[in-house]
Every structure is written in C-alpha cells, then in structure tokens.
Amino acid sequence: MSKFSVNIFYIISSILTLVLAAYSWTVFLPSFADTSAYPTLRTVMGIIVIVLLVAAGIQIYLAIKKEEEPS
C-alpha cells in the first residue's frame, strides 16, 4: 500500500502565489481604473494572473507525492 507525503514548502509557496494573484487583480488593478492605461493593464494582469494560477496548480501537484514502498 502506498502512502502520500506532503511537502509543506510547496503548499506555502502555492498559497503565497494565490495571494499574489488575488492582490494584483483586486488591489493593484483597480488603482488604475480612471486612467487611459487601464484596458492594456487589465489585459496584461489577466495574463499574469492566469500564469500565476497555473504555477500554483503545479506547486500543489508537486507538493503531494506518493511514497513508494521498498520491495
């Protein structure tokens, strides 16, 4: 029977990555709401948030690994 192990450093890293994505979309982006740069910045921040979400998903995948039993 195989057991799972969790790497706490990947979990912490993924949580911080998600916090960065949420901060950039909810705090940083609205500060440019009344400027002419807002549409361009919204597009760029959308791409950055998508990349951060993919990175957080990869970190969560790497955090949980199956331990093999010695034969």
PQR file of N, CA, C, O and H, with PARSE charges and radii, in Angstrom:
ATOM      1  N   MET A   1       0.844  -1.173   0.000 -0.4000 1.5000
ATOM      2  CA  MET A   1       0.000   0.000   0.000 -0.0000 2.0000
ATOM      3  C   MET A   1       0.892   1.240   0.000  0.5500 1.7000
ATOM      4  O   MET A   1       1.868   1.301   0.748 -0.5500 1.4000
ATOM      5  N   SER A   2       0.572   2.202  -0.812 -0.4000 1.5000
ATOM      6  CA  SER A   2       1.404   3.400  -0.892 -0.0000 2.0000
ATOM      7  C   SER A   2       0.839   4.508  -0.008  0.5500 1.7000
ATOM      8  O   SER A   2      -0.369   4.606   0.205 -0.5500 1.4000
ATOM      9  H   SER A   2      -0.221   2.152  -1.419  0.4000 1.0000
ATOM     10  N   LYS A   3       1.732   5.323   0.490 -0.4000 1.5000
ATOM     11  CA  LYS A   3       1.354   6.450   1.332 -0.0000 2.0000
ATOM     12  C   LYS A   3       1.662   7.743   0.591  0.5500 1.7000
ATOM     13  O   LYS A   3       2.483   7.772  -0.326 -0.5500 1.4000
ATOM     14  H   LYS A   3       2.714   5.243   0.317  0.4000 1.0000
ATOM     15  N   PHE A   4       1.002   8.791   0.996 -0.4000 1.5000
ATOM     16  CA  PHE A   4       1.237  10.094   0.405 -0.0000 2.0000
ATOM     17  C   PHE A   4       2.008  10.963   1.390  0.5500 1.7000
ATOM     18  O   PHE A   4       1.798  10.887   2.600 -0.5500 1.4000
ATOM     19  H   PHE A   4       0.335   8.768   1.741  0.4000 1.0000
ATOM     20  N   SER A   5       2.894  11.783   0.860 -0.4000 1.5000
ATOM     21  CA  SER A   5       3.592  12.754   1.701 -0.0000 2.0000
ATOM     22  C   SER A   5       3.328  14.146   1.135  0.5500 1.7000
ATOM     23  O   SER A   5       3.137  14.319  -0.069 -0.5500 1.4000
ATOM     24  H   SER A   5       3.064  11.845  -0.123  0.4000 1.0000
ATOM     25  N   VAL A   6       3.323  15.106   2.006 -0.4000 1.5000
ATOM     26  CA  VAL A   6       3.040  16.480   1.608 -0.0000 2.0000
ATOM     27  C   VAL A   6       4.255  17.334   1.932  0.5500 1.7000
ATOM     28  O   VAL A   6       4.756  17.317   3.056 -0.5500 1.4000
ATOM     29  H   VAL A   6       3.478  14.965   2.983  0.4000 1.0000
ATOM     30  N   ASN A   7       4.721  18.075   0.944 -0.4000 1.5000
ATOM     31  CA  ASN A   7       5.838  18.989   1.144 -0.0000 2.0000
ATOM     32  C   ASN A   7       5.275  20.359   1.529  0.5500 1.7000
ATOM     33  O   ASN A   7       4.649  21.032   0.710 -0.5500 1.4000
ATOM     34  H   ASN A   7       4.314  18.088   0.031  0.4000 1.0000
ATOM     35  N   ILE A   8       5.496  20.757   2.756 -0.4000 1.5000
ATOM     36  CA  ILE A   8       4.903  21.986   3.285 -0.0000 2.0000
ATOM     37  C   ILE A   8       5.417  23.231   2.564  0.5500 1.7000
ATOM     38  O   ILE A   8       4.705  24.233   2.486 -0.5500 1.4000
ATOM     39  H   ILE A   8       6.005  20.210   3.422  0.4000 1.0000
ATOM     40  N   PHE A   9       6.630  23.183   2.040 -0.4000 1.5000
ATOM     41  CA  PHE A   9       7.185  24.348   1.366 -0.0000 2.0000
ATOM     42  C   PHE A   9       6.452  24.637   0.052  0.5500 1.7000
ATOM     43  O   PHE A   9       6.253  25.799  -0.305 -0.5500 1.4000
ATOM     44  H   PHE A   9       7.208  22.370   2.103  0.4000 1.0000
ATOM     45  N   TYR A  10       6.054  23.589  -0.662 -0.4000 1.5000
ATOM     46  CA  TYR A  10       5.255  23.782  -1.874 -0.0000 2.0000
ATOM     47  C   TYR A  10       3.871  24.322  -1.529  0.5500 1.7000
ATOM     48  O   TYR A  10       3.334  25.154  -2.261 -0.5500 1.4000
ATOM     49  H   TYR A  10       6.216  22.645  -0.373  0.4000 1.0000
ATOM     50  N   ILE A  11       3.295  23.864  -0.437 -0.4000 1.5000
ATOM     51  CA  ILE A  11       1.982  24.349  -0.015 -0.0000 2.0000
ATOM     52  C   ILE A  11       2.049  25.837   0.323  0.5500 1.7000
ATOM     53  O   ILE A  11       1.196  26.614  -0.106 -0.5500 1.4000
ATOM     54  H   ILE A  11       3.731  23.188   0.157  0.4000 1.0000
ATOM     55  N   ILE A  12       3.061  26.230   1.092 -0.4000 1.5000
ATOM     56  CA  ILE A  12       3.225  27.642   1.442 -0.0000 2.0000
ATOM     57  C   ILE A  12       3.458  28.476   0.191  0.5500 1.7000
ATOM     58  O   ILE A  12       2.894  29.562   0.057 -0.5500 1.4000
ATOM     59  H   ILE A  12       3.754  25.598   1.441  0.4000 1.0000
ATOM     60  N   SER A  13       4.273  27.988  -0.714 -0.4000 1.5000
ATOM     61  CA  SER A  13       4.547  28.699  -1.957 -0.0000 2.0000
ATOM     62  C   SER A  13       3.285  28.856  -2.804  0.5500 1.7000
ATOM     63  O   SER A  13       3.058  29.918  -3.383 -0.5500 1.4000
ATOM     64  H   SER A  13       4.731  27.106  -0.605  0.4000 1.0000
ATOM     65  N   SER A  14       2.470  27.814  -2.880 -0.4000 1.5000
ATOM     66  CA  SER A  14       1.245  27.918  -3.671 -0.0000 2.0000
ATOM     67  C   SER A  14       0.248  28.877  -3.037  0.5500 1.7000
ATOM     68  O   SER A  14      -0.449  29.600  -3.749 -0.5500 1.4000
ATOM     69  H   SER A  14       2.655  26.951  -2.409  0.4000 1.0000
ATOM     70  N   ILE A  15       0.170  28.896  -1.717 -0.4000 1.5000
ATOM     71  CA  ILE A  15      -0.723  29.845  -1.042 -0.0000 2.0000
ATOM     72  C   ILE A  15      -0.271  31.278  -1.302  0.5500 1.7000
ATOM     73  O   ILE A  15      -1.096  32.147  -1.586 -0.5500 1.4000
ATOM     74  H   ILE A  15       0.736  28.309  -1.139  0.4000 1.0000
ATOM     75  N   LEU A  16       1.024  31.527  -1.207 -0.4000 1.5000
ATOM     76  CA  LEU A  16       1.535  32.873  -1.465 -0.0000 2.0000
ATOM     77  C   LEU A  16       1.351  33.278  -2.930  0.5500 1.7000
ATOM     78  O   LEU A  16       1.118  34.452  -3.220 -0.5500 1.4000
ATOM     79  H   LEU A  16       1.694  30.821  -0.976  0.4000 1.0000
ATOM     80  N   THR A  17       1.453  32.328  -3.844 -0.4000 1.5000
ATOM     81  CA  THR A  17       1.215  32.618  -5.255 -0.0000 2.0000
ATOM     82  C   THR A  17      -0.242  32.997  -5.481  0.5500 1.7000
ATOM     83  O   THR A  17      -0.530  33.924  -6.238 -0.5500 1.4000
ATOM     84  H   THR A  17       1.643  31.375  -3.608  0.4000 1.0000
ATOM     85  N   LEU A  18      -1.163  32.291  -4.833 -0.4000 1.5000
ATOM     86  CA  LEU A  18      -2.581  32.631  -4.945 -0.0000 2.0000
ATOM     87  C   LEU A  18      -2.890  33.986  -4.324  0.5500 1.7000
ATOM     88  O   LEU A  18      -3.725  34.728  -4.840 -0.5500 1.4000
ATOM     89  H   LEU A  18      -0.929  31.538  -4.217  0.4000 1.0000
ATOM     90  N   VAL A  19      -2.223  34.315  -3.218 -0.4000 1.5000
ATOM     91  CA  VAL A  19      -2.407  35.631  -2.598 -0.0000 2.0000
ATOM     92  C   VAL A  19      -1.906  36.740  -3.532  0.5500 1.7000
ATOM     93  O   VAL A  19      -2.539  37.789  -3.649 -0.5500 1.4000
ATOM     94  H   VAL A  19      -1.544  33.712  -2.799  0.4000 1.0000
ATOM     95  N   LEU A  20      -0.778  36.505  -4.191 -0.4000 1.5000
ATOM     96  CA  LEU A  20      -0.255  37.480  -5.141 -0.0000 2.0000
ATOM     97  C   LEU A  20      -1.211  37.682  -6.310  0.5500 1.7000
ATOM     98  O   LEU A  20      -1.421  38.814  -6.746 -0.5500 1.4000
ATOM     99  H   LEU A  20      -0.263  35.653  -4.096  0.4000 1.0000
ATOM    100  N   ALA A  21      -1.789  36.608  -6.819 -0.4000 1.5000
ATOM    101  CA  ALA A  21      -2.750  36.718  -7.919 -0.0000 2.0000
ATOM    102  C   ALA A  21      -3.994  37.486  -7.477  0.5500 1.7000
ATOM    103  O   ALA A  21      -4.488  38.341  -8.213 -0.5500 1.4000
ATOM    104  H   ALA A  21      -1.619  35.689  -6.464  0.4000 1.0000
ATOM    105  N   ALA A  22      -4.497  37.191  -6.297 -0.4000 1.5000
ATOM    106  CA  ALA A  22      -5.684  37.892  -5.793 -0.0000 2.0000
ATOM    107  C   ALA A  22      -5.390  39.357  -5.533  0.5500 1.7000
ATOM    108  O   ALA A  22      -6.210  40.218  -5.854 -0.5500 1.4000
ATOM    109  H   ALA A  22      -4.096  36.497  -5.699  0.4000 1.0000
ATOM    110  N   TYR A  23      -4.238  39.655  -4.960 -0.4000 1.5000
ATOM    111  CA  TYR A  23      -3.864  41.053  -4.693 -0.0000 2.0000
ATOM    112  C   TYR A  23      -3.740  41.846  -5.990  0.5500 1.7000
ATOM    113  O   TYR A  23      -4.216  42.978  -6.080 -0.5500 1.4000
ATOM    114  H   TYR A  23      -3.572  38.957  -4.700  0.4000 1.0000
ATOM    115  N   SER A  24      -3.103  41.254  -6.988 -0.4000 1.5000
ATOM    116  CA  SER A  24      -2.889  42.001  -8.224 -0.0000 2.0000
ATOM    117  C   SER A  24      -4.204  42.293  -8.934  0.5500 1.7000
ATOM    118  O   SER A  24      -4.337  43.328  -9.587 -0.5500 1.4000
ATOM    119  H   SER A  24      -2.716  40.335  -6.915  0.4000 1.0000
ATOM    120  N   TRP A  25      -5.178  41.392  -8.814 -0.4000 1.5000
ATOM    121  CA  TRP A  25      -6.443  41.597  -9.511 -0.0000 2.0000
ATOM    122  C   TRP A  25      -7.397  42.485  -8.713  0.5500 1.7000
ATOM    123  O   TRP A  25      -8.162  43.246  -9.305 -0.5500 1.4000
ATOM    124  H   TRP A  25      -5.070  40.552  -8.284  0.4000 1.0000
ATOM    125  N   THR A  26      -7.366  42.403  -7.371 -0.4000 1.5000
ATOM    126  CA  THR A  26      -8.343  43.133  -6.563 -0.0000 2.0000
ATOM    127  C   THR A  26      -7.840  44.451  -5.994  0.5500 1.7000
ATOM    128  O   THR A  26      -8.652  45.323  -5.684 -0.5500 1.4000
ATOM    129  H   THR A  26      -6.744  41.785  -6.890  0.4000 1.0000
ATOM    130  N   VAL A  27      -6.527  44.629  -5.846 -0.4000 1.5000
ATOM    131  CA  VAL A  27      -5.993  45.859  -5.257 -0.0000 2.0000
ATOM    132  C   VAL A  27      -5.191  46.671  -6.274  0.5500 1.7000
ATOM    133  O   VAL A  27      -5.411  47.872  -6.430 -0.5500 1.4000
ATOM    134  H   VAL A  27      -5.868  43.921  -6.098  0.4000 1.0000
ATOM    135  N   PHE A  28      -4.265  46.013  -6.959 -0.4000 1.5000
ATOM    136  CA  PHE A  28      -3.379  46.728  -7.879 -0.0000 2.0000
ATOM    137  C   PHE A  28      -4.119  47.236  -9.112  0.5500 1.7000
ATOM    138  O   PHE A  28      -3.981  48.403  -9.476 -0.5500 1.4000
ATOM    139  H   PHE A  28      -4.086  45.037  -6.833  0.4000 1.0000
ATOM    140  N   LEU A  29      -4.893  46.387  -9.751 -0.4000 1.5000
ATOM    141  CA  LEU A  29      -5.580  46.764 -10.980 -0.0000 2.0000
ATOM    142  C   LEU A  29      -6.612  47.876 -10.783  0.5500 1.7000
ATOM    143  O   LEU A  29      -6.644  48.794 -11.603 -0.5500 1.4000
ATOM    144  H   LEU A  29      -5.006  45.438  -9.455  0.4000 1.0000
ATOM    145  N   PRO A  30      -7.453  47.853  -9.754 -0.5600 1.5000
ATOM    146  CA  PRO A  30      -8.420  48.936  -9.587  0.2800 2.0000
ATOM    147  C   PRO A  30      -7.797  50.314  -9.332  0.5500 1.7000
ATOM    148  O   PRO A  30      -8.470  51.331  -9.494 -0.5500 1.4000
ATOM    149  N   SER A  31      -6.541  50.357  -8.942 -0.4000 1.5000
ATOM    150  CA  SER A  31      -5.914  51.663  -8.725 -0.0000 2.0000
ATOM    151  C   SER A  31      -5.692  52.405 -10.041  0.5500 1.7000
ATOM    152  O   SER A  31      -5.411  53.604 -10.030 -0.5500 1.4000
ATOM    153  H   SER A  31      -5.994  49.531  -8.810  0.4000 1.0000
ATOM    154  N   PHE A  32      -5.814  51.714 -11.174 -0.4000 1.5000
ATOM    155  CA  PHE A  32      -5.665  52.332 -12.487 -0.0000 2.0000
ATOM    156  C   PHE A  32      -7.009  52.499 -13.194  0.5500 1.7000
ATOM    157  O   PHE A  32      -7.038  52.698 -14.408 -0.5500 1.4000
ATOM    158  H   PHE A  32      -6.042  50.740 -11.183  0.4000 1.0000
ATOM    159  N   ALA A  33      -8.108  52.423 -12.469 -0.4000 1.5000
ATOM    160  CA  ALA A  33      -9.441  52.388 -13.062 -0.0000 2.0000
ATOM    161  C   ALA A  33      -9.773  53.624 -13.892  0.5500 1.7000
ATOM    162  O   ALA A  33     -10.465  53.497 -14.902 -0.5500 1.4000
ATOM    163  H   ALA A  33      -8.084  52.261 -11.483  0.4000 1.0000
ATOM    164  N   ASP A  34      -9.325  54.777 -13.521 -0.4000 1.5000
ATOM    165  CA  ASP A  34      -9.698  56.012 -14.225 -0.0000 2.0000
ATOM    166  C   ASP A  34      -8.607  56.530 -15.148  0.5500 1.7000
ATOM    167  O   ASP A  34      -8.614  57.707 -15.508 -0.5500 1.4000
ATOM    168  H   ASP A  34      -8.763  54.880 -12.700  0.4000 1.0000
ATOM    169  N   THR A  35      -7.685  55.687 -15.530 -0.4000 1.5000
ATOM    170  CA  THR A  35      -6.605  56.129 -16.412 -0.0000 2.0000
ATOM    171  C   THR A  35      -6.771  55.524 -17.799  0.5500 1.7000
ATOM    172  O   THR A  35      -7.556  54.598 -18.001 -0.5500 1.4000
ATOM    173  H   THR A  35      -7.679  54.731 -15.237  0.4000 1.0000
ATOM    174  N   SER A  36      -6.028  56.059 -18.733 -0.4000 1.5000
ATOM    175  CA  SER A  36      -6.098  55.534 -20.097 -0.0000 2.0000
ATOM    176  C   SER A  36      -5.339  54.214 -20.248  0.5500 1.7000
ATOM    177  O   SER A  36      -5.514  53.515 -21.246 -0.5500 1.4000
ATOM    178  H   SER A  36      -5.391  56.812 -18.568  0.4000 1.0000
ATOM    179  N   ALA A  37      -4.515  53.872 -19.287 -0.4000 1.5000
ATOM    180  CA  ALA A  37      -3.739  52.634 -19.341 -0.0000 2.0000
ATOM    181  C   ALA A  37      -4.520  51.431 -18.819  0.5500 1.7000
ATOM    182  O   ALA A  37      -4.028  50.304 -18.877 -0.5500 1.4000
ATOM    183  H   ALA A  37      -4.373  54.440 -18.476  0.4000 1.0000
ATOM    184  N   TYR A  38      -5.719  51.654 -18.316 -0.4000 1.5000
ATOM    185  CA  TYR A  38      -6.479  50.571 -17.687 -0.0000 2.0000
ATOM    186  C   TYR A  38      -6.770  49.393 -18.617  0.5500 1.7000
ATOM    187  O   TYR A  38      -6.543  48.254 -18.208 -0.5500 1.4000
ATOM    188  H   TYR A  38      -6.119  52.569 -18.269  0.4000 1.0000
ATOM    189  N   PRO A  39      -7.257  49.596 -19.843 -0.5600 1.5000
ATOM    190  CA  PRO A  39      -7.547  48.426 -20.697  0.2800 2.0000
ATOM    191  C   PRO A  39      -6.319  47.569 -20.997  0.5500 1.7000
ATOM    192  O   PRO A  39      -6.390  46.340 -20.976 -0.5500 1.4000
ATOM    193  N   THR A  40      -5.203  48.222 -21.275 -0.4000 1.5000
ATOM    194  CA  THR A  40      -3.979  47.470 -21.538 -0.0000 2.0000
ATOM    195  C   THR A  40      -3.500  46.755 -20.287  0.5500 1.7000
ATOM    196  O   THR A  40      -3.110  45.589 -20.345 -0.5500 1.4000
ATOM    197  H   THR A  40      -5.146  49.220 -21.292  0.4000 1.0000
ATOM    198  N   LEU A  41      -3.528  47.441 -19.167 -0.4000 1.5000
ATOM    199  CA  LEU A  41      -3.090  46.855 -17.910 -0.0000 2.0000
ATOM    200  C   LEU A  41      -3.996  45.702 -17.491  0.5500 1.7000
ATOM    201  O   LEU A  41      -3.531  44.719 -16.915 -0.5500 1.4000
ATOM    202  H   LEU A  41      -3.845  48.388 -19.119  0.4000 1.0000
ATOM    203  N   ARG A  42      -5.293  45.825 -17.781 -0.4000 1.5000
ATOM    204  CA  ARG A  42      -6.221  44.739 -17.463 -0.0000 2.0000
ATOM    205  C   ARG A  42      -5.894  43.482 -18.265  0.5500 1.7000
ATOM    206  O   ARG A  42      -5.964  42.371 -17.739 -0.5500 1.4000
ATOM    207  H   ARG A  42      -5.671  46.624 -18.249  0.4000 1.0000
ATOM    208  N   THR A  43      -5.541  43.653 -19.518 -0.4000 1.5000
ATOM    209  CA  THR A  43      -5.165  42.510 -20.346 -0.0000 2.0000
ATOM    210  C   THR A  43      -3.878  41.867 -19.834  0.5500 1.7000
ATOM    211  O   THR A  43      -3.788  40.645 -19.718 -0.5500 1.4000
ATOM    212  H   THR A  43      -5.484  44.555 -19.945  0.4000 1.0000
ATOM    213  N   VAL A  44      -2.901  42.689 -19.533 -0.4000 1.5000
ATOM    214  CA  VAL A  44      -1.617  42.170 -19.034 -0.0000 2.0000
ATOM    215  C   VAL A  44      -1.805  41.481 -17.688  0.5500 1.7000
ATOM    216  O   VAL A  44      -1.245  40.409 -17.461 -0.5500 1.4000
ATOM    217  H   VAL A  44      -2.974  43.682 -19.627  0.4000 1.0000
ATOM    218  N   MET A  45      -2.579  42.078 -16.800 -0.4000 1.5000
ATOM    219  CA  MET A  45      -2.809  41.464 -15.490 -0.0000 2.0000
ATOM    220  C   MET A  45      -3.607  40.175 -15.619  0.5500 1.7000
ATOM    221  O   MET A  45      -3.411  39.248 -14.833 -0.5500 1.4000
ATOM    222  H   MET A  45      -3.033  42.950 -16.984  0.4000 1.0000
ATOM    223  N   GLY A  46      -4.495  40.102 -16.589 -0.4000 1.5000
ATOM    224  CA  GLY A  46      -5.223  38.857 -16.819 -0.0000 2.0000
ATOM    225  C   GLY A  46      -4.285  37.731 -17.202  0.5500 1.7000
ATOM    226  O   GLY A  46      -4.420  36.613 -16.706 -0.5500 1.4000
ATOM    227  H   GLY A  46      -4.654  40.855 -17.227  0.4000 1.0000
ATOM    228  N   ILE A  47      -3.334  38.017 -18.083 -0.4000 1.5000
ATOM    229  CA  ILE A  47      -2.350  37.013 -18.487 -0.0000 2.0000
ATOM    230  C   ILE A  47      -1.472  36.616 -17.306  0.5500 1.7000
ATOM    231  O   ILE A  47      -1.195  35.434 -17.101 -0.5500 1.4000
ATOM    232  H   ILE A  47      -3.225  38.925 -18.486  0.4000 1.0000
ATOM    233  N   ILE A  48      -1.037  37.603 -16.534 -0.4000 1.5000
ATOM    234  CA  ILE A  48      -0.184  37.319 -15.372 -0.0000 2.0000
ATOM    235  C   ILE A  48      -0.932  36.477 -14.345  0.5500 1.7000
ATOM    236  O   ILE A  48      -0.357  35.545 -13.782 -0.5500 1.4000
ATOM    237  H   ILE A  48      -1.262  38.563 -16.701  0.4000 1.0000
ATOM    238  N   VAL A  49      -2.191  36.781 -14.091 -0.4000 1.5000
ATOM    239  CA  VAL A  49      -2.977  36.014 -13.121 -0.0000 2.0000
ATOM    240  C   VAL A  49      -3.164  34.581 -13.607  0.5500 1.7000
ATOM    241  O   VAL A  49      -3.088  33.650 -12.806 -0.5500 1.4000
ATOM    242  H   VAL A  49      -2.659  37.538 -14.548  0.4000 1.0000
ATOM    243  N   ILE A  50      -3.406  34.385 -14.900 -0.4000 1.5000
ATOM    244  CA  ILE A  50      -3.543  33.030 -15.433 -0.0000 2.0000
ATOM    245  C   ILE A  50      -2.250  32.245 -15.238  0.5500 1.7000
ATOM    246  O   ILE A  50      -2.278  31.080 -14.843 -0.5500 1.4000
ATOM    247  H   ILE A  50      -3.468  35.141 -15.551  0.4000 1.0000
ATOM    248  N   VAL A  51      -1.115  32.888 -15.515 -0.4000 1.5000
ATOM    249  CA  VAL A  51       0.183  32.220 -15.331 -0.0000 2.0000
ATOM    250  C   VAL A  51       0.419  31.900 -13.851  0.5500 1.7000
ATOM    251  O   VAL A  51       0.940  30.832 -13.530 -0.5500 1.4000
ATOM    252  H   VAL A  51      -1.091  33.835 -15.835  0.4000 1.0000
ATOM    253  N   LEU A  52       0.043  32.808 -12.953 -0.4000 1.5000
ATOM    254  CA  LEU A  52       0.202  32.552 -11.520 -0.0000 2.0000
ATOM    255  C   LEU A  52      -0.694  31.401 -11.061  0.5500 1.7000
ATOM    256  O   LEU A  52      -0.285  30.603 -10.218 -0.5500 1.4000
ATOM    257  H   LEU A  52      -0.380  33.675 -13.214  0.4000 1.0000
ATOM    258  N   LEU A  53      -1.902  31.307 -11.601 -0.4000 1.5000
ATOM    259  CA  LEU A  53      -2.787  30.208 -11.235 -0.0000 2.0000
ATOM    260  C   LEU A  53      -2.243  28.865 -11.726  0.5500 1.7000
ATOM    261  O   LEU A  53      -2.346  27.856 -11.027 -0.5500 1.4000
ATOM    262  H   LEU A  53      -2.234  31.956 -12.286  0.4000 1.0000
ATOM    263  N   VAL A  54      -1.671  28.855 -12.914 -0.4000 1.5000
ATOM    264  CA  VAL A  54      -1.045  27.630 -13.420 -0.0000 2.0000
ATOM    265  C   VAL A  54       0.144  27.250 -12.533  0.5500 1.7000
ATOM    266  O   VAL A  54       0.329  26.079 -12.204 -0.5500 1.4000
ATOM    267  H   VAL A  54      -1.586  29.674 -13.481  0.4000 1.0000
ATOM    268  N   ALA A  55       0.941  28.238 -12.154 -0.4000 1.5000
ATOM    269  CA  ALA A  55       2.091  27.972 -11.280 -0.0000 2.0000
ATOM    270  C   ALA A  55       1.640  27.426  -9.927  0.5500 1.7000
ATOM    271  O   ALA A  55       2.269  26.514  -9.390 -0.5500 1.4000
ATOM    272  H   ALA A  55       0.792  29.190 -12.422  0.4000 1.0000
ATOM    273  N   ALA A  56       0.560  27.973  -9.374 -0.4000 1.5000
ATOM    274  CA  ALA A  56       0.049  27.466  -8.098 -0.0000 2.0000
ATOM    275  C   ALA A  56      -0.454  26.036  -8.250  0.5500 1.7000
ATOM    276  O   ALA A  56      -0.262  25.213  -7.355 -0.5500 1.4000
ATOM    277  H   ALA A  56       0.049  28.714  -9.810  0.4000 1.0000
ATOM    278  N   GLY A  57      -1.092  25.737  -9.367 -0.4000 1.5000
ATOM    279  CA  GLY A  57      -1.547  24.365  -9.607 -0.0000 2.0000
ATOM    280  C   GLY A  57      -0.393  23.384  -9.692  0.5500 1.7000
ATOM    281  O   GLY A  57      -0.464  22.280  -9.152 -0.5500 1.4000
ATOM    282  H   GLY A  57      -1.247  26.406 -10.094  0.4000 1.0000
ATOM    283  N   ILE A  58       0.666  23.789 -10.369 -0.4000 1.5000
ATOM    284  CA  ILE A  58       1.851  22.926 -10.480 -0.0000 2.0000
ATOM    285  C   ILE A  58       2.489  22.726  -9.105  0.5500 1.7000
ATOM    286  O   ILE A  58       2.932  21.625  -8.779 -0.5500 1.4000
ATOM    287  H   ILE A  58       0.723  24.686 -10.808  0.4000 1.0000
ATOM    288  N   GLN A  59       2.533  23.782  -8.307 -0.4000 1.5000
ATOM    289  CA  GLN A  59       3.111  23.666  -6.972 -0.0000 2.0000
ATOM    290  C   GLN A  59       2.294  22.731  -6.086  0.5500 1.7000
ATOM    291  O   GLN A  59       2.862  21.972  -5.301 -0.5500 1.4000
ATOM    292  H   GLN A  59       2.172  24.676  -8.572  0.4000 1.0000
ATOM    293  N   ILE A  60       0.987  22.777  -6.202 -0.4000 1.5000
ATOM    294  CA  ILE A  60       0.141  21.870  -5.416 -0.0000 2.0000
ATOM    295  C   ILE A  60       0.349  20.432  -5.887  0.5500 1.7000
ATOM    296  O   ILE A  60       0.397  19.510  -5.073 -0.5500 1.4000
ATOM    297  H   ILE A  60       0.526  23.394  -6.840  0.4000 1.0000
ATOM    298  N   TYR A  61       0.472  20.243  -7.202 -0.4000 1.5000
ATOM    299  CA  TYR A  61       0.742  18.906  -7.740 -0.0000 2.0000
ATOM    300  C   TYR A  61       2.075  18.372  -7.219  0.5500 1.7000
ATOM    301  O   TYR A  61       2.183  17.200  -6.859 -0.5500 1.4000
ATOM    302  H   TYR A  61       0.433  20.992  -7.863  0.4000 1.0000
ATOM    303  N   LEU A  62       3.088  19.237  -7.181 -0.4000 1.5000
ATOM    304  CA  LEU A  62       4.399  18.811  -6.694 -0.0000 2.0000
ATOM    305  C   LEU A  62       4.421  18.595  -5.185  0.5500 1.7000
ATOM    306  O   LEU A  62       5.248  17.834  -4.683 -0.5500 1.4000
ATOM    307  H   LEU A  62       3.001  20.189  -7.473  0.4000 1.0000
ATOM    308  N   ALA A  63       3.524  19.252  -4.458 -0.4000 1.5000
ATOM    309  CA  ALA A  63       3.511  19.147  -3.001 -0.0000 2.0000
ATOM    310  C   ALA A  63       3.074  17.761  -2.542  0.5500 1.7000
ATOM    311  O   ALA A  63       3.507  17.280  -1.495 -0.5500 1.4000
ATOM    312  H   ALA A  63       2.852  19.870  -4.865  0.4000 1.0000
ATOM    313  N   ILE A  64       2.218  17.126  -3.327 -0.4000 1.5000
ATOM    314  CA  ILE A  64       1.675  15.830  -2.924 -0.0000 2.0000
ATOM    315  C   ILE A  64       2.307  14.759  -3.799  0.5500 1.7000
ATOM    316  O   ILE A  64       2.066  14.707  -5.005 -0.5500 1.4000
ATOM    317  H   ILE A  64       1.866  17.516  -4.177  0.4000 1.0000
ATOM    318  N   LYS A  65       3.104  13.920  -3.193 -0.4000 1.5000
ATOM    319  CA  LYS A  65       3.687  12.842  -3.962 -0.0000 2.0000
ATOM    320  C   LYS A  65       3.517  11.528  -3.234  0.5500 1.7000
ATOM    321  O   LYS A  65       3.428  11.468  -2.007 -0.5500 1.4000
ATOM    322  H   LYS A  65       3.300  13.962  -2.214  0.4000 1.0000
ATOM    323  N   LYS A  66       3.475  10.491  -4.021 -0.4000 1.5000
ATOM    324  CA  LYS A  66       3.262   9.161  -3.492 -0.0000 2.0000
ATOM    325  C   LYS A  66       4.601   8.557  -3.087  0.5500 1.7000
ATOM    326  O   LYS A  66       5.560   8.589  -3.857 -0.5500 1.4000
ATOM    327  H   LYS A  66       3.547  10.540  -5.017  0.4000 1.0000
ATOM    328  N   GLU A  67       4.664   8.008  -1.881 -0.4000 1.5000
ATOM    329  CA  GLU A  67       5.874   7.347  -1.424 -0.0000 2.0000
ATOM    330  C   GLU A  67       5.815   5.895  -1.847  0.5500 1.7000
ATOM    331  O   GLU A  67       4.822   5.210  -1.603 -0.5500 1.4000
ATOM    332  H   GLU A  67       3.885   7.981  -1.255  0.4000 1.0000
ATOM    333  N   GLU A  68       6.866   5.430  -2.476 -0.4000 1.5000
ATOM    334  CA  GLU A  68       6.951   4.038  -2.899 -0.0000 2.0000
ATOM    335  C   GLU A  68       7.501   3.188  -1.756  0.5500 1.7000
ATOM    336  O   GLU A  68       8.437   3.589  -1.064 -0.5500 1.4000
ATOM    337  H   GLU A  68       7.673   5.986  -2.675  0.4000 1.0000
ATOM    338  N   GLU A  69       6.919   2.032  -1.570 -0.4000 1.5000
ATOM    339  CA  GLU A  69       7.424   1.122  -0.547 -0.0000 2.0000
ATOM    340  C   GLU A  69       8.588   0.313  -1.125  0.5500 1.7000
ATOM    341  O   GLU A  69       8.529  -0.136  -2.269 -0.5500 1.4000
ATOM    342  H   GLU A  69       6.158   1.706  -2.131  0.4000 1.0000
ATOM    343  N   PRO A  70       9.634   0.131  -0.338 -0.5600 1.5000
ATOM    344  CA  PRO A  70      10.752  -0.686  -0.842  0.2800 2.0000
ATOM    345  C   PRO A  70      10.314  -2.136  -1.006  0.5500 1.7000
ATOM    346  O   PRO A  70       9.526  -2.650  -0.212 -0.5500 1.4000
ATOM    347  N   SER A  71      10.826  -2.781  -2.030 -0.4000 1.5000
ATOM    348  CA  SER A  71      10.447  -4.175  -2.304 -0.0000 2.0000
ATOM    349  C   SER A  71      11.292  -5.136  -1.496  0.5500 1.7000
ATOM    350  O   SER A  71      11.114  -6.350  -1.597 -0.5500 1.4000
ATOM    351  H   SER A  71      11.467  -2.363  -2.675  0.4000 1.0000
TER
END
